[in-house]
């Protein structure tokens, strides 16, 4: 088995490995480097430094770059993020119950349920987010609307019963 050799070519700025590249694929200006040099040069380049030739050898130039610090999101941004999550959860919850009420063909019952129970709970959660020092700690669970009021399944049952009574 042939011994692995690694090269750096300044003309291409690339590394070449004899286990991967054939001799005719390695540029004529390539210089052999050790595995440790390869690792160091590769890591330096990944950190924003440049590889330059010095006395016929590749070396790193420049200071490593560090990304600028990321400012933490403002309290307004955090609140908006929580509003968005609450809106998404509300949409999913409403769609689940809307489907049950559509099957019962009574949109007005759905609207009453939505106005009486869900909207009040949603507005309470929005207010809690707006008043919280740490909005991410405000929790919600729309299933509380089922426990405190009429669930979509219960509404569906009531509507079916009413419909059956009308048919008598």
MIZAFI-649995 format. One line per field, with one value per atom (N, C-alpha, C): residue in three letters; x, y, z; atom name. Coordinates in Angstrom, 3 decimals, always signed. Each point is the difference from the previous one (the first is absolute). Example, Ala and Ser with C-alpha at 12.3 -4.5 7.8 and 13.67 -1.06 7.14 Angstrom:
REM MIZAFI-649995
r: ALA	ALA	ALA	SER	SER	SER
X: +13.190	-0.890	+0.900	-0.350	+0.820	-0.770
Y: -5.690	+1.190	+1.200	+1.050	+1.190	+1.090
Z: +7.800	+0.000	+0.000	-0.720	+0.060	+0.730
a: N	CA	C	N	CA	C
REM end
This chain:
REM MIZAFI-649995
r: UNK	UNK	UNK	UNK	UNK	UNK	UNK	UNK	UNK	UNK	UNK	UNK	UNK	UNK	UNK	UNK	UNK	UNK	UNK	UNK	UNK	UNK	UNK	UNK	UNK	UNK	UNK	UNK	UNK	UNK	UNK	UNK	UNK	UNK	UNK	UNK	UNK	UNK	UNK	UNK	UNK	UNK	UNK	UNK	UNK	UNK	UNK	UNK	UNK	UNK	UNK	UNK	UNK	UNK	UNK	UNK	UNK	UNK	UNK	UNK	UNK	UNK	UNK	UNK	UNK	UNK	UNK	UNK	UNK	UNK	UNK	UNK	UNK	UNK	UNK	UNK	UNK	UNK	UNK	UNK	UNK	UNK	UNK	UNK	UNK	UNK	UNK	UNK	UNK	UNK	UNK	UNK	UNK	UNK	UNK	UNK	UNK	UNK	UNK	UNK	UNK	UNK	UNK	UNK	UNK	UNK	UNK	UNK	UNK	UNK	UNK	UNK	UNK	UNK	UNK	UNK	UNK	UNK	UNK	UNK	UNK	UNK	UNK	UNK	UNK	UNK	UNK	UNK	UNK	UNK	UNK	UNK	UNK	UNK	UNK	UNK	UNK	UNK	UNK	UNK	UNK	UNK	UNK	UNK	UNK	UNK	UNK	UNK	UNK	UNK	UNK	UNK	UNK	UNK	UNK	UNK	UNK	UNK	UNK	UNK	UNK	UNK	UNK	UNK	UNK	UNK	UNK	UNK	UNK	UNK	UNK	UNK	UNK	UNK	UNK	UNK	UNK	UNK	UNK	UNK	UNK	UNK	UNK	UNK	UNK	UNK	UNK	UNK	UNK	UNK	UNK	UNK	UNK	UNK	UNK	UNK	UNK	UNK	UNK	UNK	UNK	UNK	UNK	UNK	UNK	UNK	UNK	UNK	UNK	UNK	UNK	UNK	UNK	UNK	UNK	UNK	UNK	UNK	UNK	UNK	UNK	UNK	UNK	UNK	UNK	UNK	UNK	UNK	UNK	UNK	UNK	UNK	UNK	UNK	UNK	UNK	UNK	UNK	UNK	UNK	UNK	UNK	UNK	UNK	UNK	UNK	UNK	UNK	UNK	UNK	UNK	UNK	UNK	UNK	UNK	UNK	UNK	UNK	UNK	UNK	UNK	UNK	UNK	UNK	UNK	UNK	UNK	UNK	UNK	UNK	UNK	UNK	UNK	UNK	UNK	UNK	UNK	UNK	UNK	UNK	UNK	UNK	UNK	UNK	UNK	UNK	UNK	UNK	UNK	UNK	UNK	UNK	UNK	UNK	UNK	UNK	UNK	UNK	UNK	UNK	UNK	UNK	UNK	UNK	UNK	UNK	UNK	UNK	UNK	UNK	UNK	UNK	UNK	UNK	UNK	UNK	UNK	UNK	UNK	UNK	UNK	UNK	UNK	UNK	UNK	UNK	UNK	UNK	UNK	UNK	UNK	UNK	UNK	UNK	UNK	UNK	UNK	UNK	UNK	UNK	UNK	UNK	UNK	UNK	UNK	UNK	UNK	UNK	UNK	UNK	UNK	UNK	UNK	UNK	UNK	UNK	UNK	UNK	UNK	UNK	UNK	UNK	UNK	UNK	UNK	UNK	UNK	UNK	UNK	UNK	UNK	UNK	UNK	UNK	UNK	UNK	UNK	UNK	UNK	UNK	UNK	UNK	UNK	UNK	UNK	UNK	UNK	UNK	UNK	UNK	UNK	UNK	UNK	UNK	UNK	UNK	UNK	UNK	UNK	UNK	UNK	UNK	UNK	UNK	UNK	UNK	UNK	UNK	UNK	UNK	UNK	UNK	UNK	UNK	UNK	UNK	UNK	UNK	UNK	UNK	UNK	UNK	UNK	UNK	UNK	UNK	UNK	UNK	UNK	UNK	UNK	UNK	UNK	UNK	UNK	UNK	UNK	UNK	UNK	UNK	UNK	UNK	UNK	UNK	UNK	UNK	UNK	UNK	UNK	UNK	UNK	UNK	UNK	UNK	UNK	UNK	UNK	UNK	UNK	UNK	UNK	UNK	UNK	UNK	UNK	UNK	UNK	UNK	UNK	UNK	UNK	UNK	UNK	UNK	UNK	UNK	UNK	UNK	UNK	UNK	UNK	UNK	UNK	UNK	UNK	UNK	UNK	UNK	UNK	UNK	UNK	UNK	UNK	UNK	UNK	UNK	UNK	UNK	UNK	UNK	UNK	UNK	UNK	UNK
X: +0.835	-0.835	+0.883	-0.361	+0.756	-0.246	+1.060	-0.119	-0.738	-0.907	-0.776	+0.889	-0.135	+0.684	-1.037	+0.166	-0.930	+0.790	-0.623	+0.638	-0.916	+0.629	-0.733	+0.512	-0.929	+0.382	-0.443	+0.932	-0.361	-0.754	+0.220	-0.684	-1.508	-0.397	-1.431	-0.536	+0.909	-0.422	-0.594	+0.299	-0.606	+0.987	-0.570	+0.776	-0.192	+1.026	-0.036	+0.552	-0.688	+0.356	+0.282	+1.133	+0.379	-0.904	-0.743	-0.949	-1.289	-0.166	-1.196	+0.360	+1.072	+0.393	+1.160	-0.068	+1.108	+1.091	+1.219	+1.104	-0.286	-0.728	-0.269	-1.100	-0.692	-1.012	+0.596	+1.210	+0.647	+0.806	-0.309	+0.711	+1.508	+0.744	+1.472	+0.589	-0.743	+0.537	-0.345	-0.638	-0.407	+1.220	-0.094	+1.071	-0.565	+0.824	-0.446	-0.072	-1.065	-0.172	-0.371	+0.200	-0.352	-1.506	-0.474	-1.418	-0.317	+0.918	-0.202	-0.070	+0.880	-0.043	-1.323	-0.409	-1.267	-1.150	-0.056	-1.065	+0.045	+1.205	+0.156	-0.394	+0.452	-0.335	-1.500	-0.564	-1.423	-0.831	+0.353	-0.723	+0.170	+1.214	+0.245	-0.845	-0.073	-0.808	-1.478	-0.441	-1.395	-0.324	+1.024	-0.181	+0.332	+0.033	+0.160	+1.422	+0.953	+1.392	+0.314	+1.059	+0.402	+1.288	+0.081	+1.224	+0.857	+1.230	+0.959	+1.281	+0.808	+1.285	+1.081	+0.823	+1.118	+1.199	+1.029	+1.213	-0.331	-0.924	-0.352	-0.926	-0.508	-0.875	-1.326	-1.111	-1.283	-0.093	-0.417	-0.185	-1.318	-0.484	-1.231	+0.338	-0.826	+0.190	-1.290	+0.160	-1.167	-0.500	-0.821	-0.581	-1.290	-0.308	-1.274	-1.163	-0.970	-1.170	-1.015	-0.651	-1.079	-1.268	-1.063	-1.240	-0.374	-0.662	-0.409	-0.991	+0.040	-0.933	-1.439	-0.814	-1.411	-0.735	-0.660	-0.755	-1.200	-0.280	-1.184	-1.246	-1.038	-1.205	-0.601	-0.578	-0.626	-1.248	-0.474	-1.207	-1.181	-0.043	-1.084	+0.072	+1.220	+0.173	-0.404	+0.359	-0.344	-1.511	-0.623	-1.468	-0.669	+0.514	-0.580	+0.149	+1.135	+0.219	-1.019	-0.262	-0.977	-1.412	-0.306	-1.306	-0.175	+1.048	-0.057	-0.244	+0.692	-0.198	-1.417	-0.498	-1.363	-1.008	+0.212	-0.901	-0.020	+1.165	+0.094	-0.737	+0.229	-0.684	-1.506	-0.428	-1.430	-0.593	+0.693	-0.488	-0.181	+0.972	-0.100	-1.167	-0.168	-1.081	-1.360	-0.154	-1.275	-0.332	+0.988	-0.263	-0.462	+0.549	-0.414	-1.490	-0.460	-1.408	-0.905	+0.511	-0.803	-0.434	+0.892	-0.330	-1.172	-0.020	-1.108	-1.313	+0.056	-1.230	-0.473	+0.906	-0.399	-0.771	+0.447	-0.724	-1.428	-0.198	-1.341	-0.769	+0.633	-0.623	-0.534	+0.774	-0.441	+1.176	+0.216	+1.103	-0.264	-1.257	-0.306	+0.387	-0.154	+0.411	+1.514	+0.717	+1.452	+0.381	-0.665	+0.315	-0.299	-1.107	-0.314	+1.072	+0.371	+1.058	+1.291	+0.331	+1.230	-0.039	-1.104	-0.108	-0.032	-0.749	-0.212	+1.191	+0.680	+1.012	+1.412	+0.230	+1.353	+0.532	-0.810	+0.476	+0.393	-0.792	+0.315	+1.336	+0.175	+1.252	+1.184	-0.167	+1.061	+0.388	-0.981	+0.298	+0.696	-0.362	+0.687	+1.468	+0.262	+1.384	+0.804	-0.612	+0.690	+0.364	-0.925	+0.240	+1.124	+0.000	+1.051	+1.370	+0.062	+1.264	+0.463	-0.923	+0.357	+0.456	-0.466	+0.342	+1.167	+0.398	+1.047	+1.384	+0.822	+1.390	+0.760	-0.401	+0.605	-1.126	-0.343	-1.163	+0.078	+1.226	+0.118	-0.523	-0.169	-0.480	-1.520	-0.681	-1.457	-0.422	-0.822	-0.443	-1.475	-0.413	-1.413	-0.321	-1.257	-0.487	-1.455	-0.266	-1.352	-0.997	+0.493	-0.944	-0.732	+0.523	-0.714	-1.354	-0.092	-1.277	-1.008	+0.462	-0.895	-0.496	+0.912	-0.372	-0.917	+0.229	-0.775	-1.281	-0.081	-1.166	-0.512	-0.343	-0.577	+1.036	+0.343	+0.973	-0.672	+0.781	-0.532	-0.802	+0.464	-0.724	-1.347	+0.011	-1.248	-0.973	+0.499	-0.848	-0.601	+0.816	-0.469	-1.133	+0.153	-1.037	-1.294	+0.130	-1.176	-0.707	+0.779	-0.597	-0.727	+0.589	-0.659	-1.322	-0.001	-1.224	-1.060	+0.391	-0.931	-0.563	+0.876	-0.422	-1.015	+0.263	-0.920	-1.352	+0.017	-1.245	-0.825	+0.689	-0.689	-0.687	+0.578	-0.552	-1.240	-0.228	-1.151	-1.307
Y: -1.176	+1.176	+1.243	+0.931	+1.232	+0.930	+0.666	+0.910	+1.268	+0.428	+1.210	+1.229	+0.897	+1.283	+1.080	+1.119	+1.110	+1.187	+0.719	+1.155	+1.223	+1.171	+1.259	+0.692	+0.475	+0.682	+1.459	+0.953	+1.412	+0.491	-0.620	+0.445	-0.238	-1.036	-0.302	+0.266	+0.115	+0.151	-1.280	-1.119	-1.262	-0.982	-0.973	-1.096	-1.222	-0.806	-1.194	-1.174	-1.115	-1.204	-1.098	-0.650	-1.015	-1.229	-0.169	-1.111	+0.342	+1.271	+0.442	+0.471	+0.749	+0.621	-0.753	-0.116	-0.615	+1.055	-0.421	+0.956	+1.080	-0.349	+1.012	+0.984	-0.258	+0.925	+1.013	-0.236	+0.886	+1.057	+1.306	+1.073	-0.061	+0.516	-0.062	+0.869	+1.028	+0.856	-0.513	-1.182	-0.553	-0.389	+0.263	-0.379	-1.001	-0.974	-1.014	+0.600	-0.371	+0.442	-1.204	+0.130	-1.103	+0.027	-1.105	-0.056	+1.089	+0.246	+1.029	+1.386	+0.261	+1.288	+0.136	-1.083	+0.021	+0.366	-0.657	+0.266	+1.453	+0.492	+1.373	+1.018	-0.207	+0.922	-0.019	-1.187	-0.141	+0.698	-0.223	+0.631	+1.517	+0.465	+1.443	+0.654	-0.636	+0.548	+0.012	-1.033	-0.058	+1.123	+0.498	+1.086	+1.366	+0.109	+1.291	+0.432	-0.859	+0.359	-0.404	+0.563	-0.270	-0.817	-0.874	-0.782	+0.741	+0.287	+0.665	-0.820	+0.213	-0.694	+0.892	-0.588	+0.708	-0.937	+0.421	-0.816	-1.376	-0.022	-1.234	-0.922	+0.459	-0.828	+0.730	-0.734	+0.653	+0.331	+1.229	+0.443	+0.779	+0.144	+0.764	+1.471	+0.845	+1.448	+0.604	+1.021	+0.701	-0.618	+0.787	-0.450	-0.753	-0.961	-0.702	+0.994	-0.194	+0.865	-0.651	+0.827	-0.481	+0.705	-0.712	+0.639	+1.099	+1.038	+1.052	-0.565	+0.539	-0.528	+0.260	-0.969	+0.109	+0.569	+1.098	+0.621	-0.878	-0.137	-0.786	+0.718	-0.751	+0.646	+0.937	+1.077	+0.955	-0.628	+0.614	-0.516	+0.067	+1.021	+0.100	-1.138	-0.331	-1.113	-1.329	-0.172	-1.228	-0.102	+1.116	-0.009	-0.317	+0.595	-0.261	-1.477	-0.568	-1.424	-0.853	+0.359	-0.754	+0.229	+1.221	+0.256	-0.909	-0.106	-0.833	-1.466	-0.485	-1.392	-0.212	+0.975	-0.097	-0.017	+0.858	+0.032	-1.338	-0.594	-1.290	-1.080	-0.034	-0.996	+0.205	+1.260	+0.297	-0.488	+0.280	-0.447	-1.518	-0.728	-1.463	-0.466	+0.613	-0.374	+0.280	+1.185	+0.374	-0.924	-0.290	-0.870	-1.392	-0.477	-1.315	+0.007	+1.052	+0.066	+0.431	+0.823	+0.468	-1.192	-0.941	-1.180	-0.763	-0.130	-0.709	+0.750	+1.323	+0.783	+0.070	-0.025	-0.015	-1.282	-1.103	-1.262	+0.110	+0.832	+0.183	+1.090	+0.650	+1.038	+1.175	+0.414	+1.136	+0.920	+0.908	+0.947	+0.970	+0.328	+0.958	-0.560	-1.300	-0.603	+0.104	-0.206	+0.142	+1.437	+0.969	+1.407	+0.373	-0.514	+0.265	-0.599	-1.235	-0.656	+0.797	+0.437	+0.749	+1.321	+0.737	+1.295	-0.149	-0.953	-0.114	-0.563	-0.938	-0.726	+0.268	-0.326	+0.047	+1.422	+0.944	+1.373	+0.584	-0.258	+0.509	-0.575	-1.300	-0.648	+0.549	+0.138	+0.526	+1.407	+0.846	+1.375	+0.034	-0.898	-0.084	-0.376	-0.939	-0.420	+1.129	+0.719	+1.137	+1.041	+0.293	+0.979	-0.479	-1.276	-0.550	+0.129	-0.262	+0.137	+1.447	+0.927	+1.418	+0.537	-0.587	+0.497	-0.739	-1.119	-0.827	+0.599	-0.079	+0.423	-0.988	-1.261	-1.046	-0.700	+0.518	-0.531	-1.483	-0.564	-1.424	-0.891	+0.558	-0.804	-0.060	+0.771	-0.045	-1.263	-0.795	-1.268	+0.078	-0.844	-0.100	-1.412	-0.324	-1.322	+0.182	+0.012	+0.271	-1.075	-1.147	-1.017	+0.459	+1.019	+0.558	+0.542	+0.432	+0.472	-1.140	-1.206	-1.157	-0.279	+0.104	-0.301	+1.067	+1.270	+1.085	+0.284	-0.474	+0.319	-1.219	+0.209	-1.066	-0.424	-1.252	-0.473	-0.162	-0.060	-0.204	-1.281	-1.047	-1.273	+0.139	+0.716	+0.195	+0.858	+1.043	+0.841	-0.843	-0.831	-0.858	-0.904	-0.571	-0.862	+0.784	+1.204	+0.847	+0.337	+0.357	+0.387	-1.177	-1.179	-1.183	-0.260	+0.162	-0.203	+1.030	+1.280	+1.040	-0.291	-0.441	-0.312	-1.149	-1.006	-1.142	+0.449	+0.938	+0.493	+0.790	+0.751	+0.770	-0.921	-1.173	-0.932	-0.710	-0.004	-0.725	+0.696
Z: +0.000	+0.000	+0.000	-0.835	-0.158	+1.180	+0.478	+1.124	-0.433	+0.841	-0.285	+0.117	-0.979	+0.034	-0.256	+0.702	-0.170	-0.534	-0.942	-0.629	+0.101	-0.019	-0.120	-1.257	-0.836	-1.235	+0.071	+0.038	+0.079	-1.245	-1.141	-1.224	+0.066	+0.715	+0.110	+1.401	+0.983	+1.384	+0.544	-0.643	+0.390	+0.594	+0.683	+0.570	-0.881	-0.078	-0.844	+0.798	-0.076	+0.738	-1.033	+0.133	-0.988	+0.044	+1.077	+0.042	-0.753	-0.306	-0.732	-1.405	-0.105	-1.271	-0.650	-1.297	-0.743	-0.180	-0.294	-0.167	-1.053	-1.071	-1.030	+0.423	+1.117	+0.518	+0.984	+0.444	+0.973	-0.757	+0.222	-0.724	+0.236	-0.968	+0.064	+1.108	+0.467	+1.065	+1.396	+0.102	+1.298	+0.815	+1.314	+0.926	+1.005	+0.342	+0.944	+1.399	+0.735	+1.383	+0.854	+1.307	+0.909	+0.283	+0.588	+0.377	+1.025	+0.923	+1.025	-0.649	-0.980	-0.708	-0.766	-0.628	-0.743	+0.938	+1.164	+0.960	+0.479	+0.276	+0.477	-1.071	-1.226	-1.095	-0.299	-0.002	-0.284	+1.085	+1.269	+1.106	-0.033	-0.297	-0.076	-1.081	-1.143	-1.090	+0.374	+0.705	+0.435	+0.991	+0.693	+0.965	-0.585	-1.312	-0.648	-0.291	+0.239	-0.302	-1.434	-0.532	-1.381	-0.018	-0.993	-0.181	-1.024	+0.392	-0.896	-0.010	-1.021	-0.081	+0.613	+0.866	+0.615	-0.029	-0.684	-0.165	-0.565	-0.956	-0.682	+0.777	+1.146	+0.835	+0.240	+0.054	+0.308	+1.491	+0.279	+1.381	+0.086	+1.219	+0.221	+0.216	-0.564	+0.139	+0.553	+0.816	+0.534	+1.285	+0.659	+1.262	-0.298	+0.843	-0.199	+0.121	-0.828	+0.090	+0.925	+0.748	+0.850	-0.453	-0.026	-0.421	+0.989	-0.482	+0.931	+1.012	+1.199	+1.003	-0.431	+0.280	-0.352	+1.209	-0.227	+1.087	+0.334	+1.275	+0.349	-0.511	-0.310	-0.518	+1.051	-0.460	+0.910	+0.622	+1.073	+0.653	-0.961	-0.844	-0.985	-1.015	-0.448	-0.936	+0.650	+1.263	+0.705	+0.177	+0.307	+0.152	-1.333	-1.087	-1.312	-0.367	+0.328	-0.260	+0.755	+1.252	+0.787	-0.542	-0.452	-0.631	-1.210	-0.811	-1.204	+0.361	+1.032	+0.422	+0.518	+0.766	+0.526	-1.139	-1.002	-1.161	-0.729	-0.178	-0.679	+0.791	+1.310	+0.830	-0.025	+0.025	-0.058	-1.319	-1.095	-1.315	-0.043	+0.513	+0.009	+0.855	+1.155	+0.909	-0.638	-0.589	-0.617	-1.166	-0.832	-1.152	+0.428	+1.093	+0.505	+0.337	+0.670	+0.399	-1.149	-0.881	-1.126	-0.857	-0.187	-0.805	+0.614	+1.323	+0.659	-0.194	+0.063	-0.139	-1.441	-0.928	-1.412	-0.295	+0.607	-0.183	+0.518	+1.016	+0.567	-0.747	-0.959	-0.823	+0.830	+1.015	+0.813	+0.280	-0.904	+0.149	+1.143	+0.263	+1.070	+1.371	+0.202	+1.270	+0.162	-1.083	+0.037	+0.352	-0.615	+0.256	+1.447	+0.566	+1.407	+0.903	-0.283	+0.779	-0.085	-1.191	-0.206	+0.759	-0.098	+0.675	+1.512	+0.493	+1.438	+0.754	-0.567	+0.756	-0.516	-1.244	-0.543	-0.066	-0.470	-0.132	+1.345	+1.024	+1.337	+0.473	-0.145	+0.414	-0.794	-1.306	-0.872	+0.439	+0.249	+0.408	+1.353	+0.898	+1.294	-0.195	-0.898	-0.249	-0.659	-0.949	-0.622	+1.052	+0.882	+1.048	+0.923	+0.328	+0.858	-0.664	-1.313	-0.729	+0.026	-0.236	-0.047	+1.348	+1.076	+1.327	+0.637	-0.559	+0.605	-0.222	+1.019	-0.140	-0.890	+0.048	-0.825	-0.768	-1.207	-0.714	-0.332	-0.099	-0.324	+1.120	+1.195	+1.121	+0.079	-0.836	-0.024	-0.748	+0.638	-0.592	-0.341	-0.916	-0.323	-0.430	+0.159	-0.379	-0.385	-1.289	-0.452	+0.417	+0.430	+0.455	+1.249	+0.692	+1.138	-0.463	-1.237	-0.545	-0.049	-0.226	+0.003	+1.416	+0.967	+1.382	+0.582	-0.370	+0.577	-0.762	-1.186	-0.794	-0.712	-1.235	-0.804	-1.028	-0.008	-0.976	-1.356	-1.032	-1.339	-0.096	+0.668	-0.027	+0.699	+1.140	+0.741	-0.817	-0.640	-0.854	-1.118	-0.602	-1.083	+0.481	+1.181	+0.568	+0.235	+0.569	+0.250	-1.306	-1.009	-1.284	-0.649	+0.090	-0.568	+0.709	+1.326	+0.773	-0.415	-0.130	-0.427	-1.379	-0.887	-1.365	+0.005	+0.824	+0.094	+0.556	+0.975	+0.577	-1.025	-0.869	-1.041	-1.001	-0.228	-0.972	+0.522	+1.313	+0.588	-0.288
a: N	CA	C	N	CA	C	N	CA	C	N	CA	C	N	CA	C	N	CA	C	N	CA	C	N	CA	C	N	CA	C	N	CA	C	N	CA	C	N	CA	C	N	CA	C	N	CA	C	N	CA	C	N	CA	C	N	CA	C	N	CA	C	N	CA	C	N	CA	C	N	CA	C	N	CA	C	N	CA	C	N	CA	C	N	CA	C	N	CA	C	N	CA	C	N	CA	C	N	CA	C	N	CA	C	N	CA	C	N	CA	C	N	CA	C	N	CA	C	N	CA	C	N	CA	C	N	CA	C	N	CA	C	N	CA	C	N	CA	C	N	CA	C	N	CA	C	N	CA	C	N	CA	C	N	CA	C	N	CA	C	N	CA	C	N	CA	C	N	CA	C	N	CA	C	N	CA	C	N	CA	C	N	CA	C	N	CA	C	N	CA	C	N	CA	C	N	CA	C	N	CA	C	N	CA	C	N	CA	C	N	CA	C	N	CA	C	N	CA	C	N	CA	C	N	CA	C	N	CA	C	N	CA	C	N	CA	C	N	CA	C	N	CA	C	N	CA	C	N	CA	C	N	CA	C	N	CA	C	N	CA	C	N	CA	C	N	CA	C	N	CA	C	N	CA	C	N	CA	C	N	CA	C	N	CA	C	N	CA	C	N	CA	C	N	CA	C	N	CA	C	N	CA	C	N	CA	C	N	CA	C	N	CA	C	N	CA	C	N	CA	C	N	CA	C	N	CA	C	N	CA	C	N	CA	C	N	CA	C	N	CA	C	N	CA	C	N	CA	C	N	CA	C	N	CA	C	N	CA	C	N	CA	C	N	CA	C	N	CA	C	N	CA	C	N	CA	C	N	CA	C	N	CA	C	N	CA	C	N	CA	C	N	CA	C	N	CA	C	N	CA	C	N	CA	C	N	CA	C	N	CA	C	N	CA	C	N	CA	C	N	CA	C	N	CA	C	N	CA	C	N	CA	C	N	CA	C	N	CA	C	N	CA	C	N	CA	C	N	CA	C	N	CA	C	N	CA	C	N	CA	C	N	CA	C	N	CA	C	N	CA	C	N	CA	C	N	CA	C	N	CA	C	N	CA	C	N	CA	C	N	CA	C	N	CA	C	N	CA	C	N	CA	C	N	CA	C	N	CA	C	N	CA	C	N	CA	C	N	CA	C	N	CA	C	N	CA	C	N	CA	C	N	CA	C	N	CA	C	N	CA	C	N	CA	C	N	CA	C	N	CA	C	N	CA	C	N	CA	C	N	CA	C	N	CA	C	N	CA	C	N	CA	C	N	CA	C	N	CA	C	N	CA	C	N	CA	C
REM end
